């Protein structure tokens, strides 16, 4: 904001412009107009973003106004007290826990009653995620990601990182528990590589992401994400020793590829995965026929065949293969057998 106070002597460039106004009238007028425009622009920019939280619905009751981030509303004695919001420029993130954690909502317009979005008396931190910095070319989004603490992946309700948002730093087997099932249309990743699946417990179609995606419609997962988990470079997930075939089709809940063979839907160990420790004469029966594009071998030597019952063309492998394309087996594996 521009400081206000008593008028003082004119100094600097403005003094020089005034002194020379009789010598260069046209030049002086142009400079004066430019300076006035810059001052007005600076005032508009400085006042561009502000959020006011009110204690009661309908913009009533006690209030607090902010022009920037606040990690904990306890610092203003206003934690879990807001019932309505007025926005004077900018796009804001309001979160139910301190340090921008927990459930968060993106706000761009006035909200008469926060109960309508399930945030009445539940706001503990506020963050400015789009303001004048965007117009001046600053990389505000990067700084926003850095300040989100341990939330390594954030899902957004709409494409382009718009709408309600939820941040996570751990595996989520069912997004229904967070009120965000089948809601994501874009995502930001601060750290790690993540697998998103269309059904709970990492079932159904899955896709792996290691960078921001402004629109996941092209992956077939728009408004269809029900679970997510962190994976490593090869698509393996967490370190819990939970490798039982809990669904009876080779799908595992723990780290794939540490024992036996793991088939992956995509090259570079991406997408859905199935882990097996013994022979599978017919991958049709387990829903993974002609799907594999890469493999990880945790032990033994394995024979992959293009037809069921180990028929047709077959090839033996004893190490990881990040792409079956060069071997002519991409999306063509129908049976597997352990040789040793």
N, C-alpha and C positions, 0 to 999 in steps of 0.2 A: 504494500500500500504506500502511496505517497505521503510523506510526512506533512503535517499542517502546522503552521505556527505564524509568528509575526513576520511581516515582509522585511527583508534585509537588503543590503546592497546587492546589485546585480554583479555577478562575477563570471569569470571564465569566458566561454564562447558567446554567451548572450551579451556580455558587456562589450566584447569586441564587435559583435554585430550591431549593437546600438551606436557605438562610437563611429562606425563607418557607414551608418545608414544614409548620411547625406552625400557620401562619395559614390556609393553603389546602390542606389535605391531599388532597382529591379532585382539585383542579386540578394539584397537584404530581405525583400519581401518574400522571395522564394525560400530562403533559408528559414525565415520566421514561420512560414506556412508549414515547412517540413518539420521544424522543431515542435510546432503546435500539434501536428499530426502524430508525431512520435510520443508526445506527452499524453495525448488522448488515448493512443493505442496502449501505452504502458498502463494507464489507469484501467482500461477495459480488461487487459490481460490480468492485472493484479486482482481484479474483482471477479474474474471469470468463474472461479470454483469455490463453492461454499455449501456446507450441509448444516442444517439445524435440526437437532433432535428435540422432541417435545415429550413431556411427561404424560400427557393425555391425548386421546384421539382428537382429530380435528384441529391440530396445531394449537393446542391449549396446554396450560400448566407450565411448570418450570421448563426451561430450555437451555441447551448448550449449542454453540455454533463452532464449527471447525472449518479451517481452510487447508488442512493437510492431515496426514496420518496420525492416529492415536492408538497405540498398542493396547492400552487398558483404560477403559472409561472410569475405573476407580480413581484415577488421577484427577478427574473432574467431579467426583462424587455423583456419577450418573450411570453406574453399572446396572444393567438389567432394569432400566427405568423408562426407556423410550417406547412410546406408543404411536407416534406419528413423525413424519419427516418432511421437511421442505428442502428442495434442491435449488441452489442458485449456481448453475453451471457445473460441468464435470460429470464424471461417472464414478460412482462410489461403491465400495464393497463393505457391507456390514456383516459382522460375524458374531456368533453366539459365545465364543470364548476369546480370551485375551490372546494377543499376538497373532490375530487373524486365523485362528484355528476353529475347528468344528464346522458346523453348518454355516455357510455364507450365502448372501444374496447380493446380486448386483442391482444398484438403484440408480436410475437416471432421471426419474420424475418424482414429483411429490407423492407421498403415501399418506392418505388420510388416517388409516388404521393399520398398524403393522400386524395385527392379528390375522389379516387377510392372507398374509404370506407366512404365517406361523412364526413370526419374530417378535410378537408383543412382549415387552419386558424381558427380552432375551439378547439384547445387543451389548457386547462387551468390548468390541474393538471396531474401529472404522478406518478404512483405507481409501485414499484417492488413487484410482487406477487409470484415469484418463482426464487430463486437464490441459492447461496451456503448454505443458511440457511437450505434449504430442504435436502441437502446432509449431513449436520451436525446434522440432526435430530431435529432442532428447529421447534416449532409449528408456522410457519410463517402464515399459513392460518388463525389461530385464531386471530393473531394480525392484519391481513389484514381485517378481518370482523369487529374488534373493531374500526378500523380507518375509516371505511366507513361512519361514521356519522350516519344519521338517515335512511339510506337505510336498512330496516329490512329484505328484501328479494331480492335476486339477481338471475336473470334467465340467463342461459348460452346457447349459440347456439348449442354446442356439448356436448356429454356425458363426464363425468369426469371433469366438470367445465372448459371446453375449449371453445375457439372461442369468438365471440362477447358477451358482457354482458350488462345487463340493471338492474339497481338497483331501488327499489321502497320503499316508506314508507307509501303509502296510497292506497286505493282501486283504481283499474284501470278497468273501464267497457269495454274498448276497446283498446287492445294493438296495433291496427292498427295505432293509433295516435302517437305511439312511434316508429313506424317502426319495431316492433318486433312481429307481429302477426304470429301464427303458426311457431314459430322459436325455442322455448325452448326445450332442451333435458336434462338439468340437472339444479339443483337449490341449492342455499345455503340460509339458514334461520339464521339470526342473532338474531331475536327476534320475538316472537309471533307464532300464528297458522294461516295458510293461506289456502284459498280455491282457486283452479285453475280450470277454466272451459273452455270447448272446443269452446264455442261460445261467442260472445260479450254479455254484460249485464248479465253475470253469467248464461247463459242458456246452455242447452245440458248436456253432461256428466261432472261431477265435482268431484274432489278429494281433500281431505284435507291433508296438510303436516304441521308437526311441527318440522321437522329436515331436515338436508341436504339430498339430493338425487342425487347420481352421475349419475343415468340413470333412466329417468321416462318412458322408453319404456314399462315397465311391468305394468304401470298404464293405458295404452291405451291413454296417452296424449302426446306422443312424437311428436313434431312438430305440435301440435294441441291445444295449449293454446292460447285463445283469450281474456280472462279476468281473473282478480284475485282480491281477497279481503281478508282482515283480519277478522278472526272469533275468537270466544272465545272457551273455552274448550268443550262446548256443540254444537259447530258449528254455533252459532248465530253470525250475523255480526253487522255492525256499529250501533251507537246509534241514527241515524236520524229517525224521526218519519215518516217513509215512508212505511207503511205496506199494502198499497192497493194491491189488486190482479191485478197487471197491465197487466198480460198476460192471465188472465181469467182461469188459471188452478191451482190456489193455490200458484203459485210461487210468492214470495214477495221480494221487494227490500230493505226492512228494517230489523229490528231485529225480527227473527222468534221466536215463542214460548211465546211471552209476552201476547198474547191473543189467546184463542182457543187452537188448537192442531197443532203441527208441526210434520210431518212424515219425517224421515231421511233415506236416501238410505243405510247407513252403520251403524254398531253398534257404540256406543260412540258418537252419534250425528254427524257423518261424511257424506261426499258426498252431493249429491243433496238433496234439502229440499222443502217441500210444506206445507204451513200453511192454515188452514181452521178454520172458526168460526161457521160453520153450518154443517148440514148433507150433506154427499156425498154418494148417493146410488150406485154409479158406478165409481170406481177409474180408470177404463179403459178409460172412457171419458176424463179424465184429464191427461192421460199418466203416471199414477203412480200405476198401478195395480201390485200386488205381488212384490213390490219393497221395502217397509219399513222394516228396521231392528232395528230402535230405534225411540222413540217418546219423545217429550217435551210438557207438558201440562201447559199452562199459565192460564187456568181458566176452571172450569166445570168438569163434569164427562163424559167420552166418551166410547162408545161401538165400538169395532173393530171386524169385521166379515170377515171370510175367503172367502165368496162369495158375489156377487153383491146383492143389495136389502136386505142386512142384513140377508142373509141366511147362512146356514152351521153353523159351530162352531163360537161362539162369546164370547168375554170377555170384561168386563168393567175395565177401568183404570181412576184414578183420580190424578196421579202423574207421574213424568218423569220415563222413562224406558230406560236405556242405552243399553239394548239388549233384543230383543223380542224372542231370541232363546229359553230360558228356558220356555217360555209360549207356544211354538209351533206355533208362529205366524211370524217367520222370513220369509220374502218374501212371505207372504200368506195373506196379508190384501187387500181385494177388495172393502170394503165399511166401512164407519164410520158414527156414529150417536151420537149427543150430547144428553145425558140423563138429564142433569140439568145445 
